[in-house]
Amino acid sequence: MLTLYTINTCDTCRKARRALDAKGVDYRVHDLRRDGLSDALLEHILERVPLADAVNKRSKTWRELTDTDKQAFDHDSRPARKLLQAHPTLLKRPLLAVNDATLMVGYRDGDYDSL
């Protein structure tokens, strides 16, 4: 079964859910804010998606970070991981785990057509 990692208040995540529902695809939802972002889940994500590609630099949370905190994302660092866990809204979303090796980041119309 697919897993869709979302934040419930995210409009793009809602569009992704509607697209999956319209296709009749079975999936489960993991709300990163409500259900959390564990060390294991974060490592699972970052093993499939480079840190630079996983961070949503357009988010309000990103804009509110200090310059020092933002610099932690310039390299794969422990402080960057801690910031992601403290602020899951820093992750681009939705994230769709298609299988153990494939994780789709973000959503645009048509992205799930092949499912």
N, CA, C and O atoms as CSV, one atom per row, in Angstrom:
chain,resi,resn,atom,element,x,y,z
A,1,MET,N,N,0.837,-1.179,0.000
A,1,MET,CA,C,0.000,0.000,0.000
A,1,MET,C,C,0.884,1.245,0.000
A,1,MET,O,O,1.940,1.268,0.632
A,2,LEU,N,N,0.446,2.267,-0.707
A,2,LEU,CA,C,1.167,3.528,-0.768
A,2,LEU,C,C,0.976,4.310,0.524
A,2,LEU,O,O,-0.030,4.154,1.216
A,3,THR,N,N,1.949,5.149,0.837
A,3,THR,CA,C,1.836,6.048,1.982
A,3,THR,C,C,2.031,7.465,1.490
A,3,THR,O,O,3.010,7.771,0.810
A,4,LEU,N,N,1.084,8.335,1.841
A,4,LEU,CA,C,1.148,9.741,1.479
A,4,LEU,C,C,1.469,10.530,2.746
A,4,LEU,O,O,0.679,10.569,3.689
A,5,TYR,N,N,2.637,11.155,2.746
A,5,TYR,CA,C,3.062,11.978,3.876
A,5,TYR,C,C,2.610,13.404,3.601
A,5,TYR,O,O,2.986,14.001,2.592
A,6,THR,N,N,1.804,13.943,4.502
A,6,THR,CA,C,1.168,15.233,4.270
A,6,THR,C,C,1.225,16.103,5.518
A,6,THR,O,O,1.722,15.709,6.573
A,7,ILE,N,N,0.693,17.298,5.344
A,7,ILE,CA,C,0.304,18.172,6.452
A,7,ILE,C,C,-1.138,18.546,6.119
A,7,ILE,O,O,-1.410,19.055,5.032
A,8,ASN,N,N,-2.049,18.301,7.031
A,8,ASN,CA,C,-3.481,18.432,6.725
A,8,ASN,C,C,-3.882,19.797,6.200
A,8,ASN,O,O,-4.828,19.894,5.417
A,9,THR,N,N,-3.196,20.848,6.603
A,9,THR,CA,C,-3.581,22.191,6.176
A,9,THR,C,C,-2.985,22.585,4.821
A,9,THR,O,O,-3.216,23.698,4.349
A,10,CYS,N,N,-2.235,21.699,4.203
A,10,CYS,CA,C,-1.547,21.993,2.943
A,10,CYS,C,C,-2.488,21.773,1.751
A,10,CYS,O,O,-3.009,20.675,1.556
A,11,ASP,N,N,-2.696,22.827,0.961
A,11,ASP,CA,C,-3.580,22.728,-0.206
A,11,ASP,C,C,-3.070,21.724,-1.233
A,11,ASP,O,O,-3.861,20.985,-1.818
A,12,THR,N,N,-1.766,21.690,-1.458
A,12,THR,CA,C,-1.197,20.756,-2.429
A,12,THR,C,C,-1.405,19.315,-1.968
A,12,THR,O,O,-1.658,18.430,-2.785
A,13,CYS,N,N,-1.300,19.085,-0.677
A,13,CYS,CA,C,-1.546,17.741,-0.138
A,13,CYS,C,C,-2.995,17.333,-0.364
A,13,CYS,O,O,-3.274,16.175,-0.673
A,14,ARG,N,N,-3.907,18.265,-0.213
A,14,ARG,CA,C,-5.319,17.967,-0.453
A,14,ARG,C,C,-5.559,17.623,-1.921
A,14,ARG,O,O,-6.325,16.711,-2.232
A,15,LYS,N,N,-4.903,18.353,-2.819
A,15,LYS,CA,C,-5.030,18.048,-4.251
A,15,LYS,C,C,-4.486,16.656,-4.543
A,15,LYS,O,O,-5.076,15.912,-5.328
A,16,ALA,N,N,-3.378,16.302,-3.925
A,16,ALA,CA,C,-2.794,14.974,-4.135
A,16,ALA,C,C,-3.747,13.888,-3.640
A,16,ALA,O,O,-3.907,12.860,-4.297
A,17,ARG,N,N,-4.371,14.106,-2.506
A,17,ARG,CA,C,-5.334,13.128,-1.982
A,17,ARG,C,C,-6.521,12.977,-2.927
A,17,ARG,O,O,-6.979,11.865,-3.188
A,18,ARG,N,N,-7.010,14.094,-3.431
A,18,ARG,CA,C,-8.136,14.026,-4.383
A,18,ARG,C,C,-7.737,13.254,-5.640
A,18,ARG,O,O,-8.531,12.479,-6.173
A,19,ALA,N,N,-6.509,13.463,-6.115
A,19,ALA,CA,C,-6.038,12.753,-7.313
A,19,ALA,C,C,-5.967,11.247,-7.053
A,19,ALA,O,O,-6.390,10.453,-7.893
A,20,LEU,N,N,-5.439,10.855,-5.903
A,20,LEU,CA,C,-5.360,9.425,-5.570
A,20,LEU,C,C,-6.761,8.830,-5.415
A,20,LEU,O,O,-7.033,7.727,-5.889
A,21,ASP,N,N,-7.642,9.575,-4.748
A,21,ASP,CA,C,-9.014,9.102,-4.571
A,21,ASP,C,C,-9.713,8.929,-5.920
A,21,ASP,O,O,-10.422,7.945,-6.132
A,22,ALA,N,N,-9.514,9.881,-6.826
A,22,ALA,CA,C,-10.152,9.815,-8.144
A,22,ALA,C,C,-9.678,8.608,-8.939
A,22,ALA,O,O,-10.426,8.067,-9.754
A,23,LYS,N,N,-8.457,8.187,-8.711
A,23,LYS,CA,C,-7.909,7.027,-9.419
A,23,LYS,C,C,-8.243,5.713,-8.712
A,23,LYS,O,O,-7.961,4.636,-9.236
A,24,GLY,N,N,-8.843,5.802,-7.521
A,24,GLY,CA,C,-9.183,4.604,-6.772
A,24,GLY,C,C,-7.972,3.900,-6.193
A,24,GLY,O,O,-8.006,2.690,-5.969
A,25,VAL,N,N,-6.905,4.640,-5.948
A,25,VAL,CA,C,-5.658,4.072,-5.422
A,25,VAL,C,C,-5.778,3.923,-3.906
A,25,VAL,O,O,-6.194,4.851,-3.212
A,26,ASP,N,N,-5.409,2.740,-3.401
A,26,ASP,CA,C,-5.369,2.528,-1.956
A,26,ASP,C,C,-4.106,3.158,-1.393
A,26,ASP,O,O,-3.014,2.937,-1.915
A,27,TYR,N,N,-4.249,3.934,-0.342
A,27,TYR,CA,C,-3.106,4.571,0.304
A,27,TYR,C,C,-3.471,4.878,1.744
A,27,TYR,O,O,-4.642,4.922,2.120
A,28,ARG,N,N,-2.452,5.085,2.522
A,28,ARG,CA,C,-2.677,5.549,3.894
A,28,ARG,C,C,-2.025,6.910,4.021
A,28,ARG,O,O,-1.082,7.228,3.297
A,29,VAL,N,N,-2.532,7.712,4.946
A,29,VAL,CA,C,-2.027,9.067,5.148
A,29,VAL,C,C,-1.241,9.118,6.454
A,29,VAL,O,O,-1.681,8.615,7.487
A,30,HIS,N,N,-0.079,9.735,6.377
A,30,HIS,CA,C,0.725,10.008,7.565
A,30,HIS,C,C,0.871,11.522,7.643
A,30,HIS,O,O,1.589,12.126,6.846
A,31,ASP,N,N,0.187,12.127,8.605
A,31,ASP,CA,C,0.273,13.574,8.787
A,31,ASP,C,C,1.548,13.878,9.572
A,31,ASP,O,O,1.683,13.489,10.732
A,32,LEU,N,N,2.464,14.565,8.936
A,32,LEU,CA,C,3.773,14.815,9.541
A,32,LEU,C,C,3.676,15.664,10.807
A,32,LEU,O,O,4.508,15.532,11.705
A,33,ARG,N,N,2.693,16.512,10.883
A,33,ARG,CA,C,2.539,17.341,12.080
A,33,ARG,C,C,1.866,16.539,13.201
A,33,ARG,O,O,2.324,16.557,14.344
A,34,ARG,N,N,0.790,15.843,12.871
A,34,ARG,CA,C,0.032,15.097,13.874
A,34,ARG,C,C,0.724,13.787,14.269
A,34,ARG,O,O,0.840,13.472,15.453
A,35,ASP,N,N,1.183,13.025,13.264
A,35,ASP,CA,C,1.768,11.716,13.520
A,35,ASP,C,C,3.262,11.777,13.796
A,35,ASP,O,O,3.847,10.811,14.286
A,36,GLY,N,N,3.878,12.904,13.484
A,36,GLY,CA,C,5.281,13.096,13.797
A,36,GLY,C,C,6.238,12.671,12.687
A,36,GLY,O,O,5.863,12.026,11.708
A,37,LEU,N,N,7.469,13.058,12.889
A,37,LEU,CA,C,8.557,12.754,11.967
A,37,LEU,C,C,9.680,12.153,12.807
A,37,LEU,O,O,10.526,12.872,13.339
A,38,SER,N,N,9.677,10.849,12.915
A,38,SER,CA,C,10.667,10.146,13.741
A,38,SER,C,C,12.035,10.159,13.069
A,38,SER,O,O,12.155,10.465,11.883
A,39,ASP,N,N,13.059,9.824,13.840
A,39,ASP,CA,C,14.413,9.687,13.276
A,39,ASP,C,C,14.403,8.686,12.119
A,39,ASP,O,O,14.984,8.936,11.063
A,40,ALA,N,N,13.737,7.555,12.334
A,40,ALA,CA,C,13.723,6.498,11.318
A,40,ALA,C,C,13.011,6.962,10.041
A,40,ALA,O,O,13.487,6.699,8.936
A,41,LEU,N,N,11.887,7.645,10.189
A,41,LEU,CA,C,11.160,8.130,9.017
A,41,LEU,C,C,11.972,9.189,8.284
A,41,LEU,O,O,12.032,9.179,7.054
A,42,LEU,N,N,12.592,10.095,9.015
A,42,LEU,CA,C,13.405,11.120,8.368
A,42,LEU,C,C,14.566,10.494,7.609
A,42,LEU,O,O,14.868,10.908,6.490
A,43,GLU,N,N,15.214,9.512,8.196
A,43,GLU,CA,C,16.317,8.835,7.510
A,43,GLU,C,C,15.810,8.099,6.268
A,43,GLU,O,O,16.465,8.100,5.226
A,44,HIS,N,N,14.646,7.476,6.390
A,44,HIS,CA,C,14.026,6.790,5.251
A,44,HIS,C,C,13.822,7.780,4.098
A,44,HIS,O,O,14.124,7.467,2.947
A,45,ILE,N,N,13.317,8.955,4.407
A,45,ILE,CA,C,13.081,9.980,3.386
A,45,ILE,C,C,14.399,10.447,2.786
A,45,ILE,O,O,14.531,10.532,1.566
A,46,LEU,N,N,15.384,10.754,3.647
A,46,LEU,CA,C,16.636,11.329,3.159
A,46,LEU,C,C,17.537,10.307,2.467
A,46,LEU,O,O,18.481,10.688,1.776
A,47,GLU,N,N,17.259,9.025,2.644
A,47,GLU,CA,C,17.978,8.004,1.871
A,47,GLU,C,C,17.484,7.977,0.425
A,47,GLU,O,O,18.182,7.476,-0.457
A,48,ARG,N,N,16.296,8.508,0.179
A,48,ARG,CA,C,15.696,8.478,-1.149
A,48,ARG,C,C,15.676,9.840,-1.835
A,48,ARG,O,O,15.616,9.932,-3.061
A,49,VAL,N,N,15.729,10.888,-1.030
A,49,VAL,CA,C,15.662,12.252,-1.549
A,49,VAL,C,C,16.791,13.060,-0.916
A,49,VAL,O,O,16.897,13.104,0.309
A,50,PRO,N,N,17.637,13.701,-1.724
A,50,PRO,CA,C,18.695,14.532,-1.139
A,50,PRO,C,C,18.102,15.648,-0.276
A,50,PRO,O,O,17.027,16.172,-0.566
A,51,LEU,N,N,18.813,15.993,0.772
A,51,LEU,CA,C,18.346,17.013,1.707
A,51,LEU,C,C,17.945,18.290,0.969
A,51,LEU,O,O,16.893,18.861,1.256
A,52,ALA,N,N,18.758,18.738,0.036
A,52,ALA,CA,C,18.461,19.982,-0.696
A,52,ALA,C,C,17.146,19.895,-1.458
A,52,ALA,O,O,16.460,20.904,-1.617
A,53,ASP,N,N,16.783,18.700,-1.934
A,53,ASP,CA,C,15.533,18.521,-2.676
A,53,ASP,C,C,14.338,18.309,-1.755
A,53,ASP,O,O,13.193,18.460,-2.181
A,54,ALA,N,N,14.593,17.965,-0.515
A,54,ALA,CA,C,13.516,17.668,0.424
A,54,ALA,C,C,13.026,18.902,1.180
A,54,ALA,O,O,11.952,18.875,1.781
A,55,VAL,N,N,13.805,19.978,1.152
A,55,VAL,CA,C,13.475,21.166,1.943
A,55,VAL,C,C,12.647,22.154,1.126
A,55,VAL,O,O,12.978,22.479,-0.014
A,56,ASN,N,N,11.578,22.613,1.731
A,56,ASN,CA,C,10.685,23.585,1.110
A,56,ASN,C,C,11.156,24.992,1.468
A,56,ASN,O,O,10.803,25.529,2.518
A,57,LYS,N,N,11.951,25.574,0.590
A,57,LYS,CA,C,12.516,26.900,0.855
A,57,LYS,C,C,11.531,28.020,0.529
A,57,LYS,O,O,11.880,29.196,0.631
A,58,ARG,N,N,10.319,27.674,0.142
A,58,ARG,CA,C,9.283,28.678,-0.087
A,58,ARG,C,C,8.323,28.771,1.092
A,58,ARG,O,O,7.408,29.594,1.087
A,59,SER,N,N,8.528,27.935,2.095
A,59,SER,CA,C,7.589,27.894,3.217
A,59,SER,C,C,7.802,29.058,4.178
A,59,SER,O,O,8.885,29.637,4.266
A,60,LYS,N,N,6.756,29.369,4.872
A,60,LYS,CA,C,6.822,30.407,5.910
A,60,LYS,C,C,7.821,29.999,6.981
A,60,LYS,O,O,8.560,30.836,7.501
A,61,THR,N,N,7.844,28.728,7.305
A,61,THR,CA,C,8.775,28.233,8.329
A,61,THR,C,C,10.213,28.499,7.912
A,61,THR,O,O,11.029,28.921,8.731
A,62,TRP,N,N,10.534,28.254,6.637
A,62,TRP,CA,C,11.883,28.505,6.138
A,62,TRP,C,C,12.237,29.988,6.277
A,62,TRP,O,O,13.327,30.334,6.733
A,63,ARG,N,N,11.319,30.846,5.886
A,63,ARG,CA,C,11.573,32.290,5.945
A,63,ARG,C,C,11.795,32.775,7.371
A,63,ARG,O,O,12.480,33.773,7.593
A,64,GLU,N,N,11.217,32.071,8.335
A,64,GLU,CA,C,11.351,32.477,9.733
A,64,GLU,C,C,12.612,31.935,10.402
A,64,GLU,O,O,12.927,32.334,11.523
A,65,LEU,N,N,13.337,31.035,9.740
A,65,LEU,CA,C,14.581,30.511,10.306
A,65,LEU,C,C,15.657,31.593,10.311
A,65,LEU,O,O,15.650,32.500,9.479
A,66,THR,N,N,16.568,31.481,11.250
A,66,THR,CA,C,17.715,32.386,11.267
A,66,THR,C,C,18.661,32.011,10.129
A,66,THR,O,O,18.594,30.903,9.598
A,67,ASP,N,N,19.528,32.926,9.763
A,67,ASP,CA,C,20.507,32.633,8.716
A,67,ASP,C,C,21.404,31.467,9.123
A,67,ASP,O,O,21.789,30.653,8.284
A,68,THR,N,N,21.730,31.387,10.394
A,68,THR,CA,C,22.564,30.289,10.891
A,68,THR,C,C,21.855,28.956,10.691
A,68,THR,O,O,22.466,27.982,10.252
A,69,ASP,N,N,20.564,28.915,11.013
A,69,ASP,CA,C,19.789,27.683,10.823
A,69,ASP,C,C,19.707,27.315,9.343
A,69,ASP,O,O,19.826,26.142,8.990
A,70,LYS,N,N,19.508,28.297,8.486
A,70,LYS,CA,C,19.427,28.033,7.048
A,70,LYS,C,C,20.744,27.464,6.523
A,70,LYS,O,O,20.742,26.614,5.632
A,71,GLN,N,N,21.853,27.924,7.066
A,71,GLN,CA,C,23.160,27.432,6.616
A,71,GLN,C,C,23.363,25.962,6.960
A,71,GLN,O,O,24.159,25.284,6.311
A,72,ALA,N,N,22.664,25.461,7.961
A,72,ALA,CA,C,22.766,24.047,8.327
A,72,ALA,C,C,22.303,23.155,7.172
A,72,ALA,O,O,22.705,21.995,7.084
A,73,PHE,N,N,21.457,23.696,6.284
A,73,PHE,CA,C,20.935,22.925,5.168
A,73,PHE,C,C,21.863,22.936,3.964
A,73,PHE,O,O,21.592,22.267,2.967
A,74,ASP,N,N,22.945,23.681,4.044
A,74,ASP,CA,C,23.910,23.715,2.949
A,74,ASP,C,C,24.687,22.408,2.842
A,74,ASP,O,O,25.246,22.090,1.793
A,75,HIS,N,N,24.713,21.670,3.917
A,75,HIS,CA,C,25.355,20.352,3.913
A,75,HIS,C,C,24.505,19.435,4.768
A,75,HIS,O,O,23.730,19.895,5.606
A,76,ASP,N,N,24.647,18.176,4.563
A,76,ASP,CA,C,23.832,17.179,5.257
A,76,ASP,C,C,24.291,17.104,6.713
A,76,ASP,O,O,25.205,16.351,7.047
A,77,SER,N,N,23.651,17.887,7.568
A,77,SER,CA,C,24.120,17.993,8.944
A,77,SER,C,C,23.068,17.545,9.953
A,77,SER,O,O,21.872,17.524,9.665
A,78,ARG,N,N,23.537,17.196,11.116
A,78,ARG,CA,C,22.637,16.814,12.204
A,78,ARG,C,C,21.725,17.978,12.608
A,78,ARG,O,O,20.541,17.755,12.862
A,79,PRO,N,N,22.248,19.228,12.676
A,79,PRO,CA,C,21.346,20.341,12.999
A,79,PRO,C,C,20.199,20.493,11.990
A,79,PRO,O,O,19.079,20.836,12.370
A,80,ALA,N,N,20.473,20.242,10.726
A,80,ALA,CA,C,19.421,20.325,9.714
A,80,ALA,C,C,18.359,19.262,9.984
A,80,ALA,O,O,17.164,19.539,9.874
A,81,ARG,N,N,18.779,18.069,10.329
A,81,ARG,CA,C,17.832,16.992,10.636
A,81,ARG,C,C,16.990,17.348,11.860
A,81,ARG,O,O,15.784,17.103,11.876
A,82,LYS,N,N,17.608,17.912,12.864
A,82,LYS,CA,C,16.878,18.316,14.081
A,82,LYS,C,C,15.841,19.395,13.749
A,82,LYS,O,O,14.728,19.376,14.275
A,83,LEU,N,N,16.214,20.331,12.878
A,83,LEU,CA,C,15.269,21.369,12.471
A,83,LEU,C,C,14.092,20.771,11.707
A,83,LEU,O,O,12.955,21.199,11.901
A,84,LEU,N,N,14.343,19.799,10.851
A,84,LEU,CA,C,13.258,19.137,10.124
A,84,LEU,C,C,12.316,18.420,11.082
A,84,LEU,O,O,11.098,18.449,10.903
A,85,GLN,N,N,12.878,17.784,12.087
A,85,GLN,CA,C,12.019,17.087,13.049
A,85,GLN,C,C,11.213,18.064,13.887
A,85,GLN,O,O,10.053,17.802,14.204
A,86,ALA,N,N,11.815,19.182,14.244
A,86,ALA,CA,C,11.107,20.181,15.041
A,86,ALA,C,C,10.061,20.926,14.209
A,86,ALA,O,O,9.040,21.373,14.731
A,87,HIS,N,N,10.332,21.053,12.899
A,87,HIS,CA,C,9.445,21.801,12.006
A,87,HIS,C,C,9.172,20.978,10.744
A,87,HIS,O,O,9.775,21.236,9.702
A,88,PRO,N,N,8.281,20.003,10.821
A,88,PRO,CA,C,8.019,19.154,9.652
A,88,PRO,C,C,7.505,19.935,8.444
A,88,PRO,O,O,7.539,19.424,7.325
A,89,THR,N,N,7.034,21.156,8.650
A,89,THR,CA,C,6.574,21.967,7.527
A,89,THR,C,C,7.741,22.421,6.654
A,89,THR,O,O,7.522,23.001,5.591
A,90,LEU,N,N,8.961,22.170,7.079
A,90,LEU,CA,C,10.128,22.466,6.243
A,90,LEU,C,C,10.291,21.459,5.104
A,90,LEU,O,O,10.999,21.729,4.133
A,91,LEU,N,N,9.641,20.308,5.218
A,91,LEU,CA,C,9.724,19.312,4.149
A,91,LEU,C,C,8.802,19.700,3.003
A,91,LEU,O,O,7.692,20.185,3.220
A,92,LYS,N,N,9.275,19.483,1.779
A,92,LYS,CA,C,8.389,19.615,0.631
A,92,LYS,C,C,7.344,18.530,0.774
A,92,LYS,O,O,7.626,17.436,1.265
A,93,ARG,N,N,6.152,18.839,0.347
A,93,ARG,CA,C,5.083,17.886,0.475
A,93,ARG,C,C,4.078,18.076,-0.639
A,93,ARG,O,O,4.039,19.120,-1.290
A,94,PRO,N,N,3.280,17.073,-0.849
A,94,PRO,CA,C,3.277,15.774,-0.184
A,94,PRO,C,C,4.455,14.924,-0.637
A,94,PRO,O,O,5.103,15.203,-1.645
A,95,LEU,N,N,4.707,13.890,0.135
A,95,LEU,CA,C,5.681,12.861,-0.216
A,95,LEU,C,C,4.887,11.574,-0.384
A,95,LEU,O,O,4.142,11.175,0.510
A,96,LEU,N,N,5.047,10.935,-1.521
A,96,LEU,CA,C,4.316,9.697,-1.771
A,96,LEU,C,C,5.296,8.548,-1.873
A,96,LEU,O,O,6.103,8.480,-2.799
A,97,ALA,N,N,5.213,7.635,-0.895
A,97,ALA,CA,C,6.040,6.430,-0.920
A,97,ALA,C,C,5.328,5.400,-1.782
A,97,ALA,O,O,4.318,4.819,-1.384
A,98,VAL,N,N,5.882,5.185,-2.978
A,98,VAL,CA,C,5.279,4.267,-3.935
A,98,VAL,C,C,5.688,2.837,-3.604
A,98,VAL,O,O,4.864,1.923,-3.641
A,99,ASN,N,N,6.938,2.654,-3.289
A,99,ASN,CA,C,7.461,1.364,-2.836
A,99,ASN,C,C,8.648,1.668,-1.930
A,99,ASN,O,O,8.870,2.824,-1.569
A,100,ASP,N,N,9.398,0.664,-1.568
A,100,ASP,CA,C,10.493,0.889,-0.622
A,100,ASP,C,C,11.592,1.782,-1.192
A,100,ASP,O,O,12.328,2.415,-0.436
A,101,ALA,N,N,11.708,1.836,-2.503
A,101,ALA,CA,C,12.800,2.602,-3.111
A,101,ALA,C,C,12.359,3.925,-3.715
A,101,ALA,O,O,13.196,4.799,-3.936
A,102,THR,N,N,11.070,4.100,-3.990
A,102,THR,CA,C,10.605,5.274,-4.713
A,102,THR,C,C,9.787,6.188,-3.821
A,102,THR,O,O,8.818,5.765,-3.190
A,103,LEU,N,N,10.193,7.445,-3.780
A,103,LEU,CA,C,9.495,8.471,-3.015
A,103,LEU,C,C,9.301,9.673,-3.932
A,103,LEU,O,O,10.269,10.293,-4.373
A,104,MET,N,N,8.046,9.994,-4.213
A,104,MET,CA,C,7.739,11.132,-5.078
A,104,MET,C,C,7.568,12.365,-4.196
A,104,MET,O,O,6.848,12.335,-3.198
A,105,VAL,N,N,8.247,13.461,-4.583
A,105,VAL,CA,C,8.226,14.689,-3.789
A,105,VAL,C,C,7.371,15.726,-4.491
A,105,VAL,O,O,7.543,15.989,-5.681
A,106,GLY,N,N,6.441,16.316,-3.737
A,106,GLY,CA,C,5.579,17.345,-4.297
A,106,GLY,C,C,4.464,16.741,-5.120
A,106,GLY,O,O,4.377,15.523,-5.275
A,107,TYR,N,N,3.608,17.607,-5.647
A,107,TYR,CA,C,2.528,17.141,-6.501
A,107,TYR,C,C,2.157,18.234,-7.493
A,107,TYR,O,O,1.986,19.400,-7.137
A,108,ARG,N,N,2.039,17.820,-8.739
A,108,ARG,CA,C,1.464,18.637,-9.808
A,108,ARG,C,C,0.474,17.760,-10.547
A,108,ARG,O,O,0.632,16.540,-10.605
A,109,ASP,N,N,-0.549,18.386,-11.112
A,109,ASP,CA,C,-1.564,17.615,-11.861
A,109,ASP,C,C,-0.871,16.674,-12.836
A,109,ASP,O,O,0.023,17.072,-13.582
A,110,GLY,N,N,-1.300,15.428,-12.814
A,110,GLY,CA,C,-0.764,14.423,-13.707
A,110,GLY,C,C,0.372,13.606,-13.138
A,110,GLY,O,O,0.758,12.597,-13.729
A,111,ASP,N,N,0.920,14.014,-12.002
A,111,ASP,CA,C,2.047,13.291,-11.415
A,111,ASP,C,C,1.716,11.849,-11.065
A,111,ASP,O,O,2.596,10.989,-11.097
A,112,TYR,N,N,0.461,11.572,-10.732
A,112,TYR,CA,C,0.087,10.240,-10.292
A,112,TYR,C,C,-0.599,9.434,-11.395
A,112,TYR,O,O,-1.150,8.367,-11.125
A,113,ASP,N,N,-0.571,9.923,-12.614
A,113,ASP,CA,C,-1.254,9.235,-13.716
A,113,ASP,C,C,-0.737,7.819,-13.939
A,113,ASP,O,O,-1.490,6.948,-14.376
A,114,SER,N,N,0.527,7.581,-13.645
A,114,SER,CA,C,1.114,6.256,-13.903
A,114,SER,C,C,0.809,5.247,-12.800
A,114,SER,O,O,1.158,4.073,-12.928
A,115,LEU,N,N,0.170,5.682,-11.731
A,115,LEU,CA,C,-0.105,4.756,-10.614
A,115,LEU,C,C,-1.271,3.837,-10.938
A,115,LEU,O,O,-1.641,2.996,-10.118
